Every structure is written in structure tokens, then in C-alpha cells.
Amino acid sequence: MPDYCQLFISATTKKEAEAIGRQLLKRKLIAGYLLLKGPSMFWWKGKITRTIYYNLMAFSLMKNKPKIISAVRKVTNESVPIISFSKIDGNKEFLSWINNSCKA
């Protein structure tokens, strides 16, 4: 049984987020994604920064991790993008959808 994962990928604009999502979908590296927008606060260059971020929550197979990281780096404008992976479990239909949607 493959390892399934949920990804969280940051983007500075909606256009960039959609470009990342489209690239990952076209290459069948993710099954799908949700686009979320919201305020963010974080440490950057020694001070607390506040901005609006677009974030993709996507679903994939853990074996796609290196290819996903490489693809995101080619599209993102960020010097330190968030590309995080969390192993997940779920109902049979959801996991089957991920498995069937991603490149084997």
C-alpha cells in the first residue's frame, strides 16, 4: 500500500498559486488541490512580517515528493517557499482517488 500525503505549498499571489497547482496537476504529481487565502505573520530578516498568502493544500503519493519539490521551485517566486508534506490516511474511496489520479 502506498504512502499518501497532504501537501501545503505557499505562494505570494493567486496567479503564482494557480500556476503551481496547474503544473503539478498536468504532471500528475498531485490528485487535486484546494486554494486558500489568508493573512500570515512570520519572522523574516529579523523582524515580524505580516502579509497575505495563497496556499495550496494538495493530495499526492509520498513517492512524488522529490518531483513536487523540483516542480514548485521552478514556478515559485519565493526564496524560501513552504513545501511541506504530511502522511495521511483516509477512507478507501479518497485514497483510491489519489492513487488513480497520480502518476504510477
C-alpha positions, 0 to 999 in steps of 0.5 A: 500500500502506498504512502499518501500525503497532504501537501501545503505549498505557499505562494505570494499571489493567486496567479503564482498559486494557480500556476503551481497547482496547474503544473503539478496537476498536468504532471500528475504529481498531485490528485487535486488541490484546494486554494486558500487565502489568508493573512500570515505573520512570520519572522523574516530578516529579523523582524515580524512580517505580516502579509497575505498568502495563497496556499495550496493544500494538495493530495499526492503519493509520498513517492512524488515528493522529490518531483513536487519539490523540483516542480514548485521551485521552478514556478515559485517566486519565493526564496524560501517557499513552504513545501511541506508534506504530511502522511495521511490516511483516509477512507478507501474511496479518497485514497483510491482517488489519489492513487488513480489520479497520480502518476504510477 
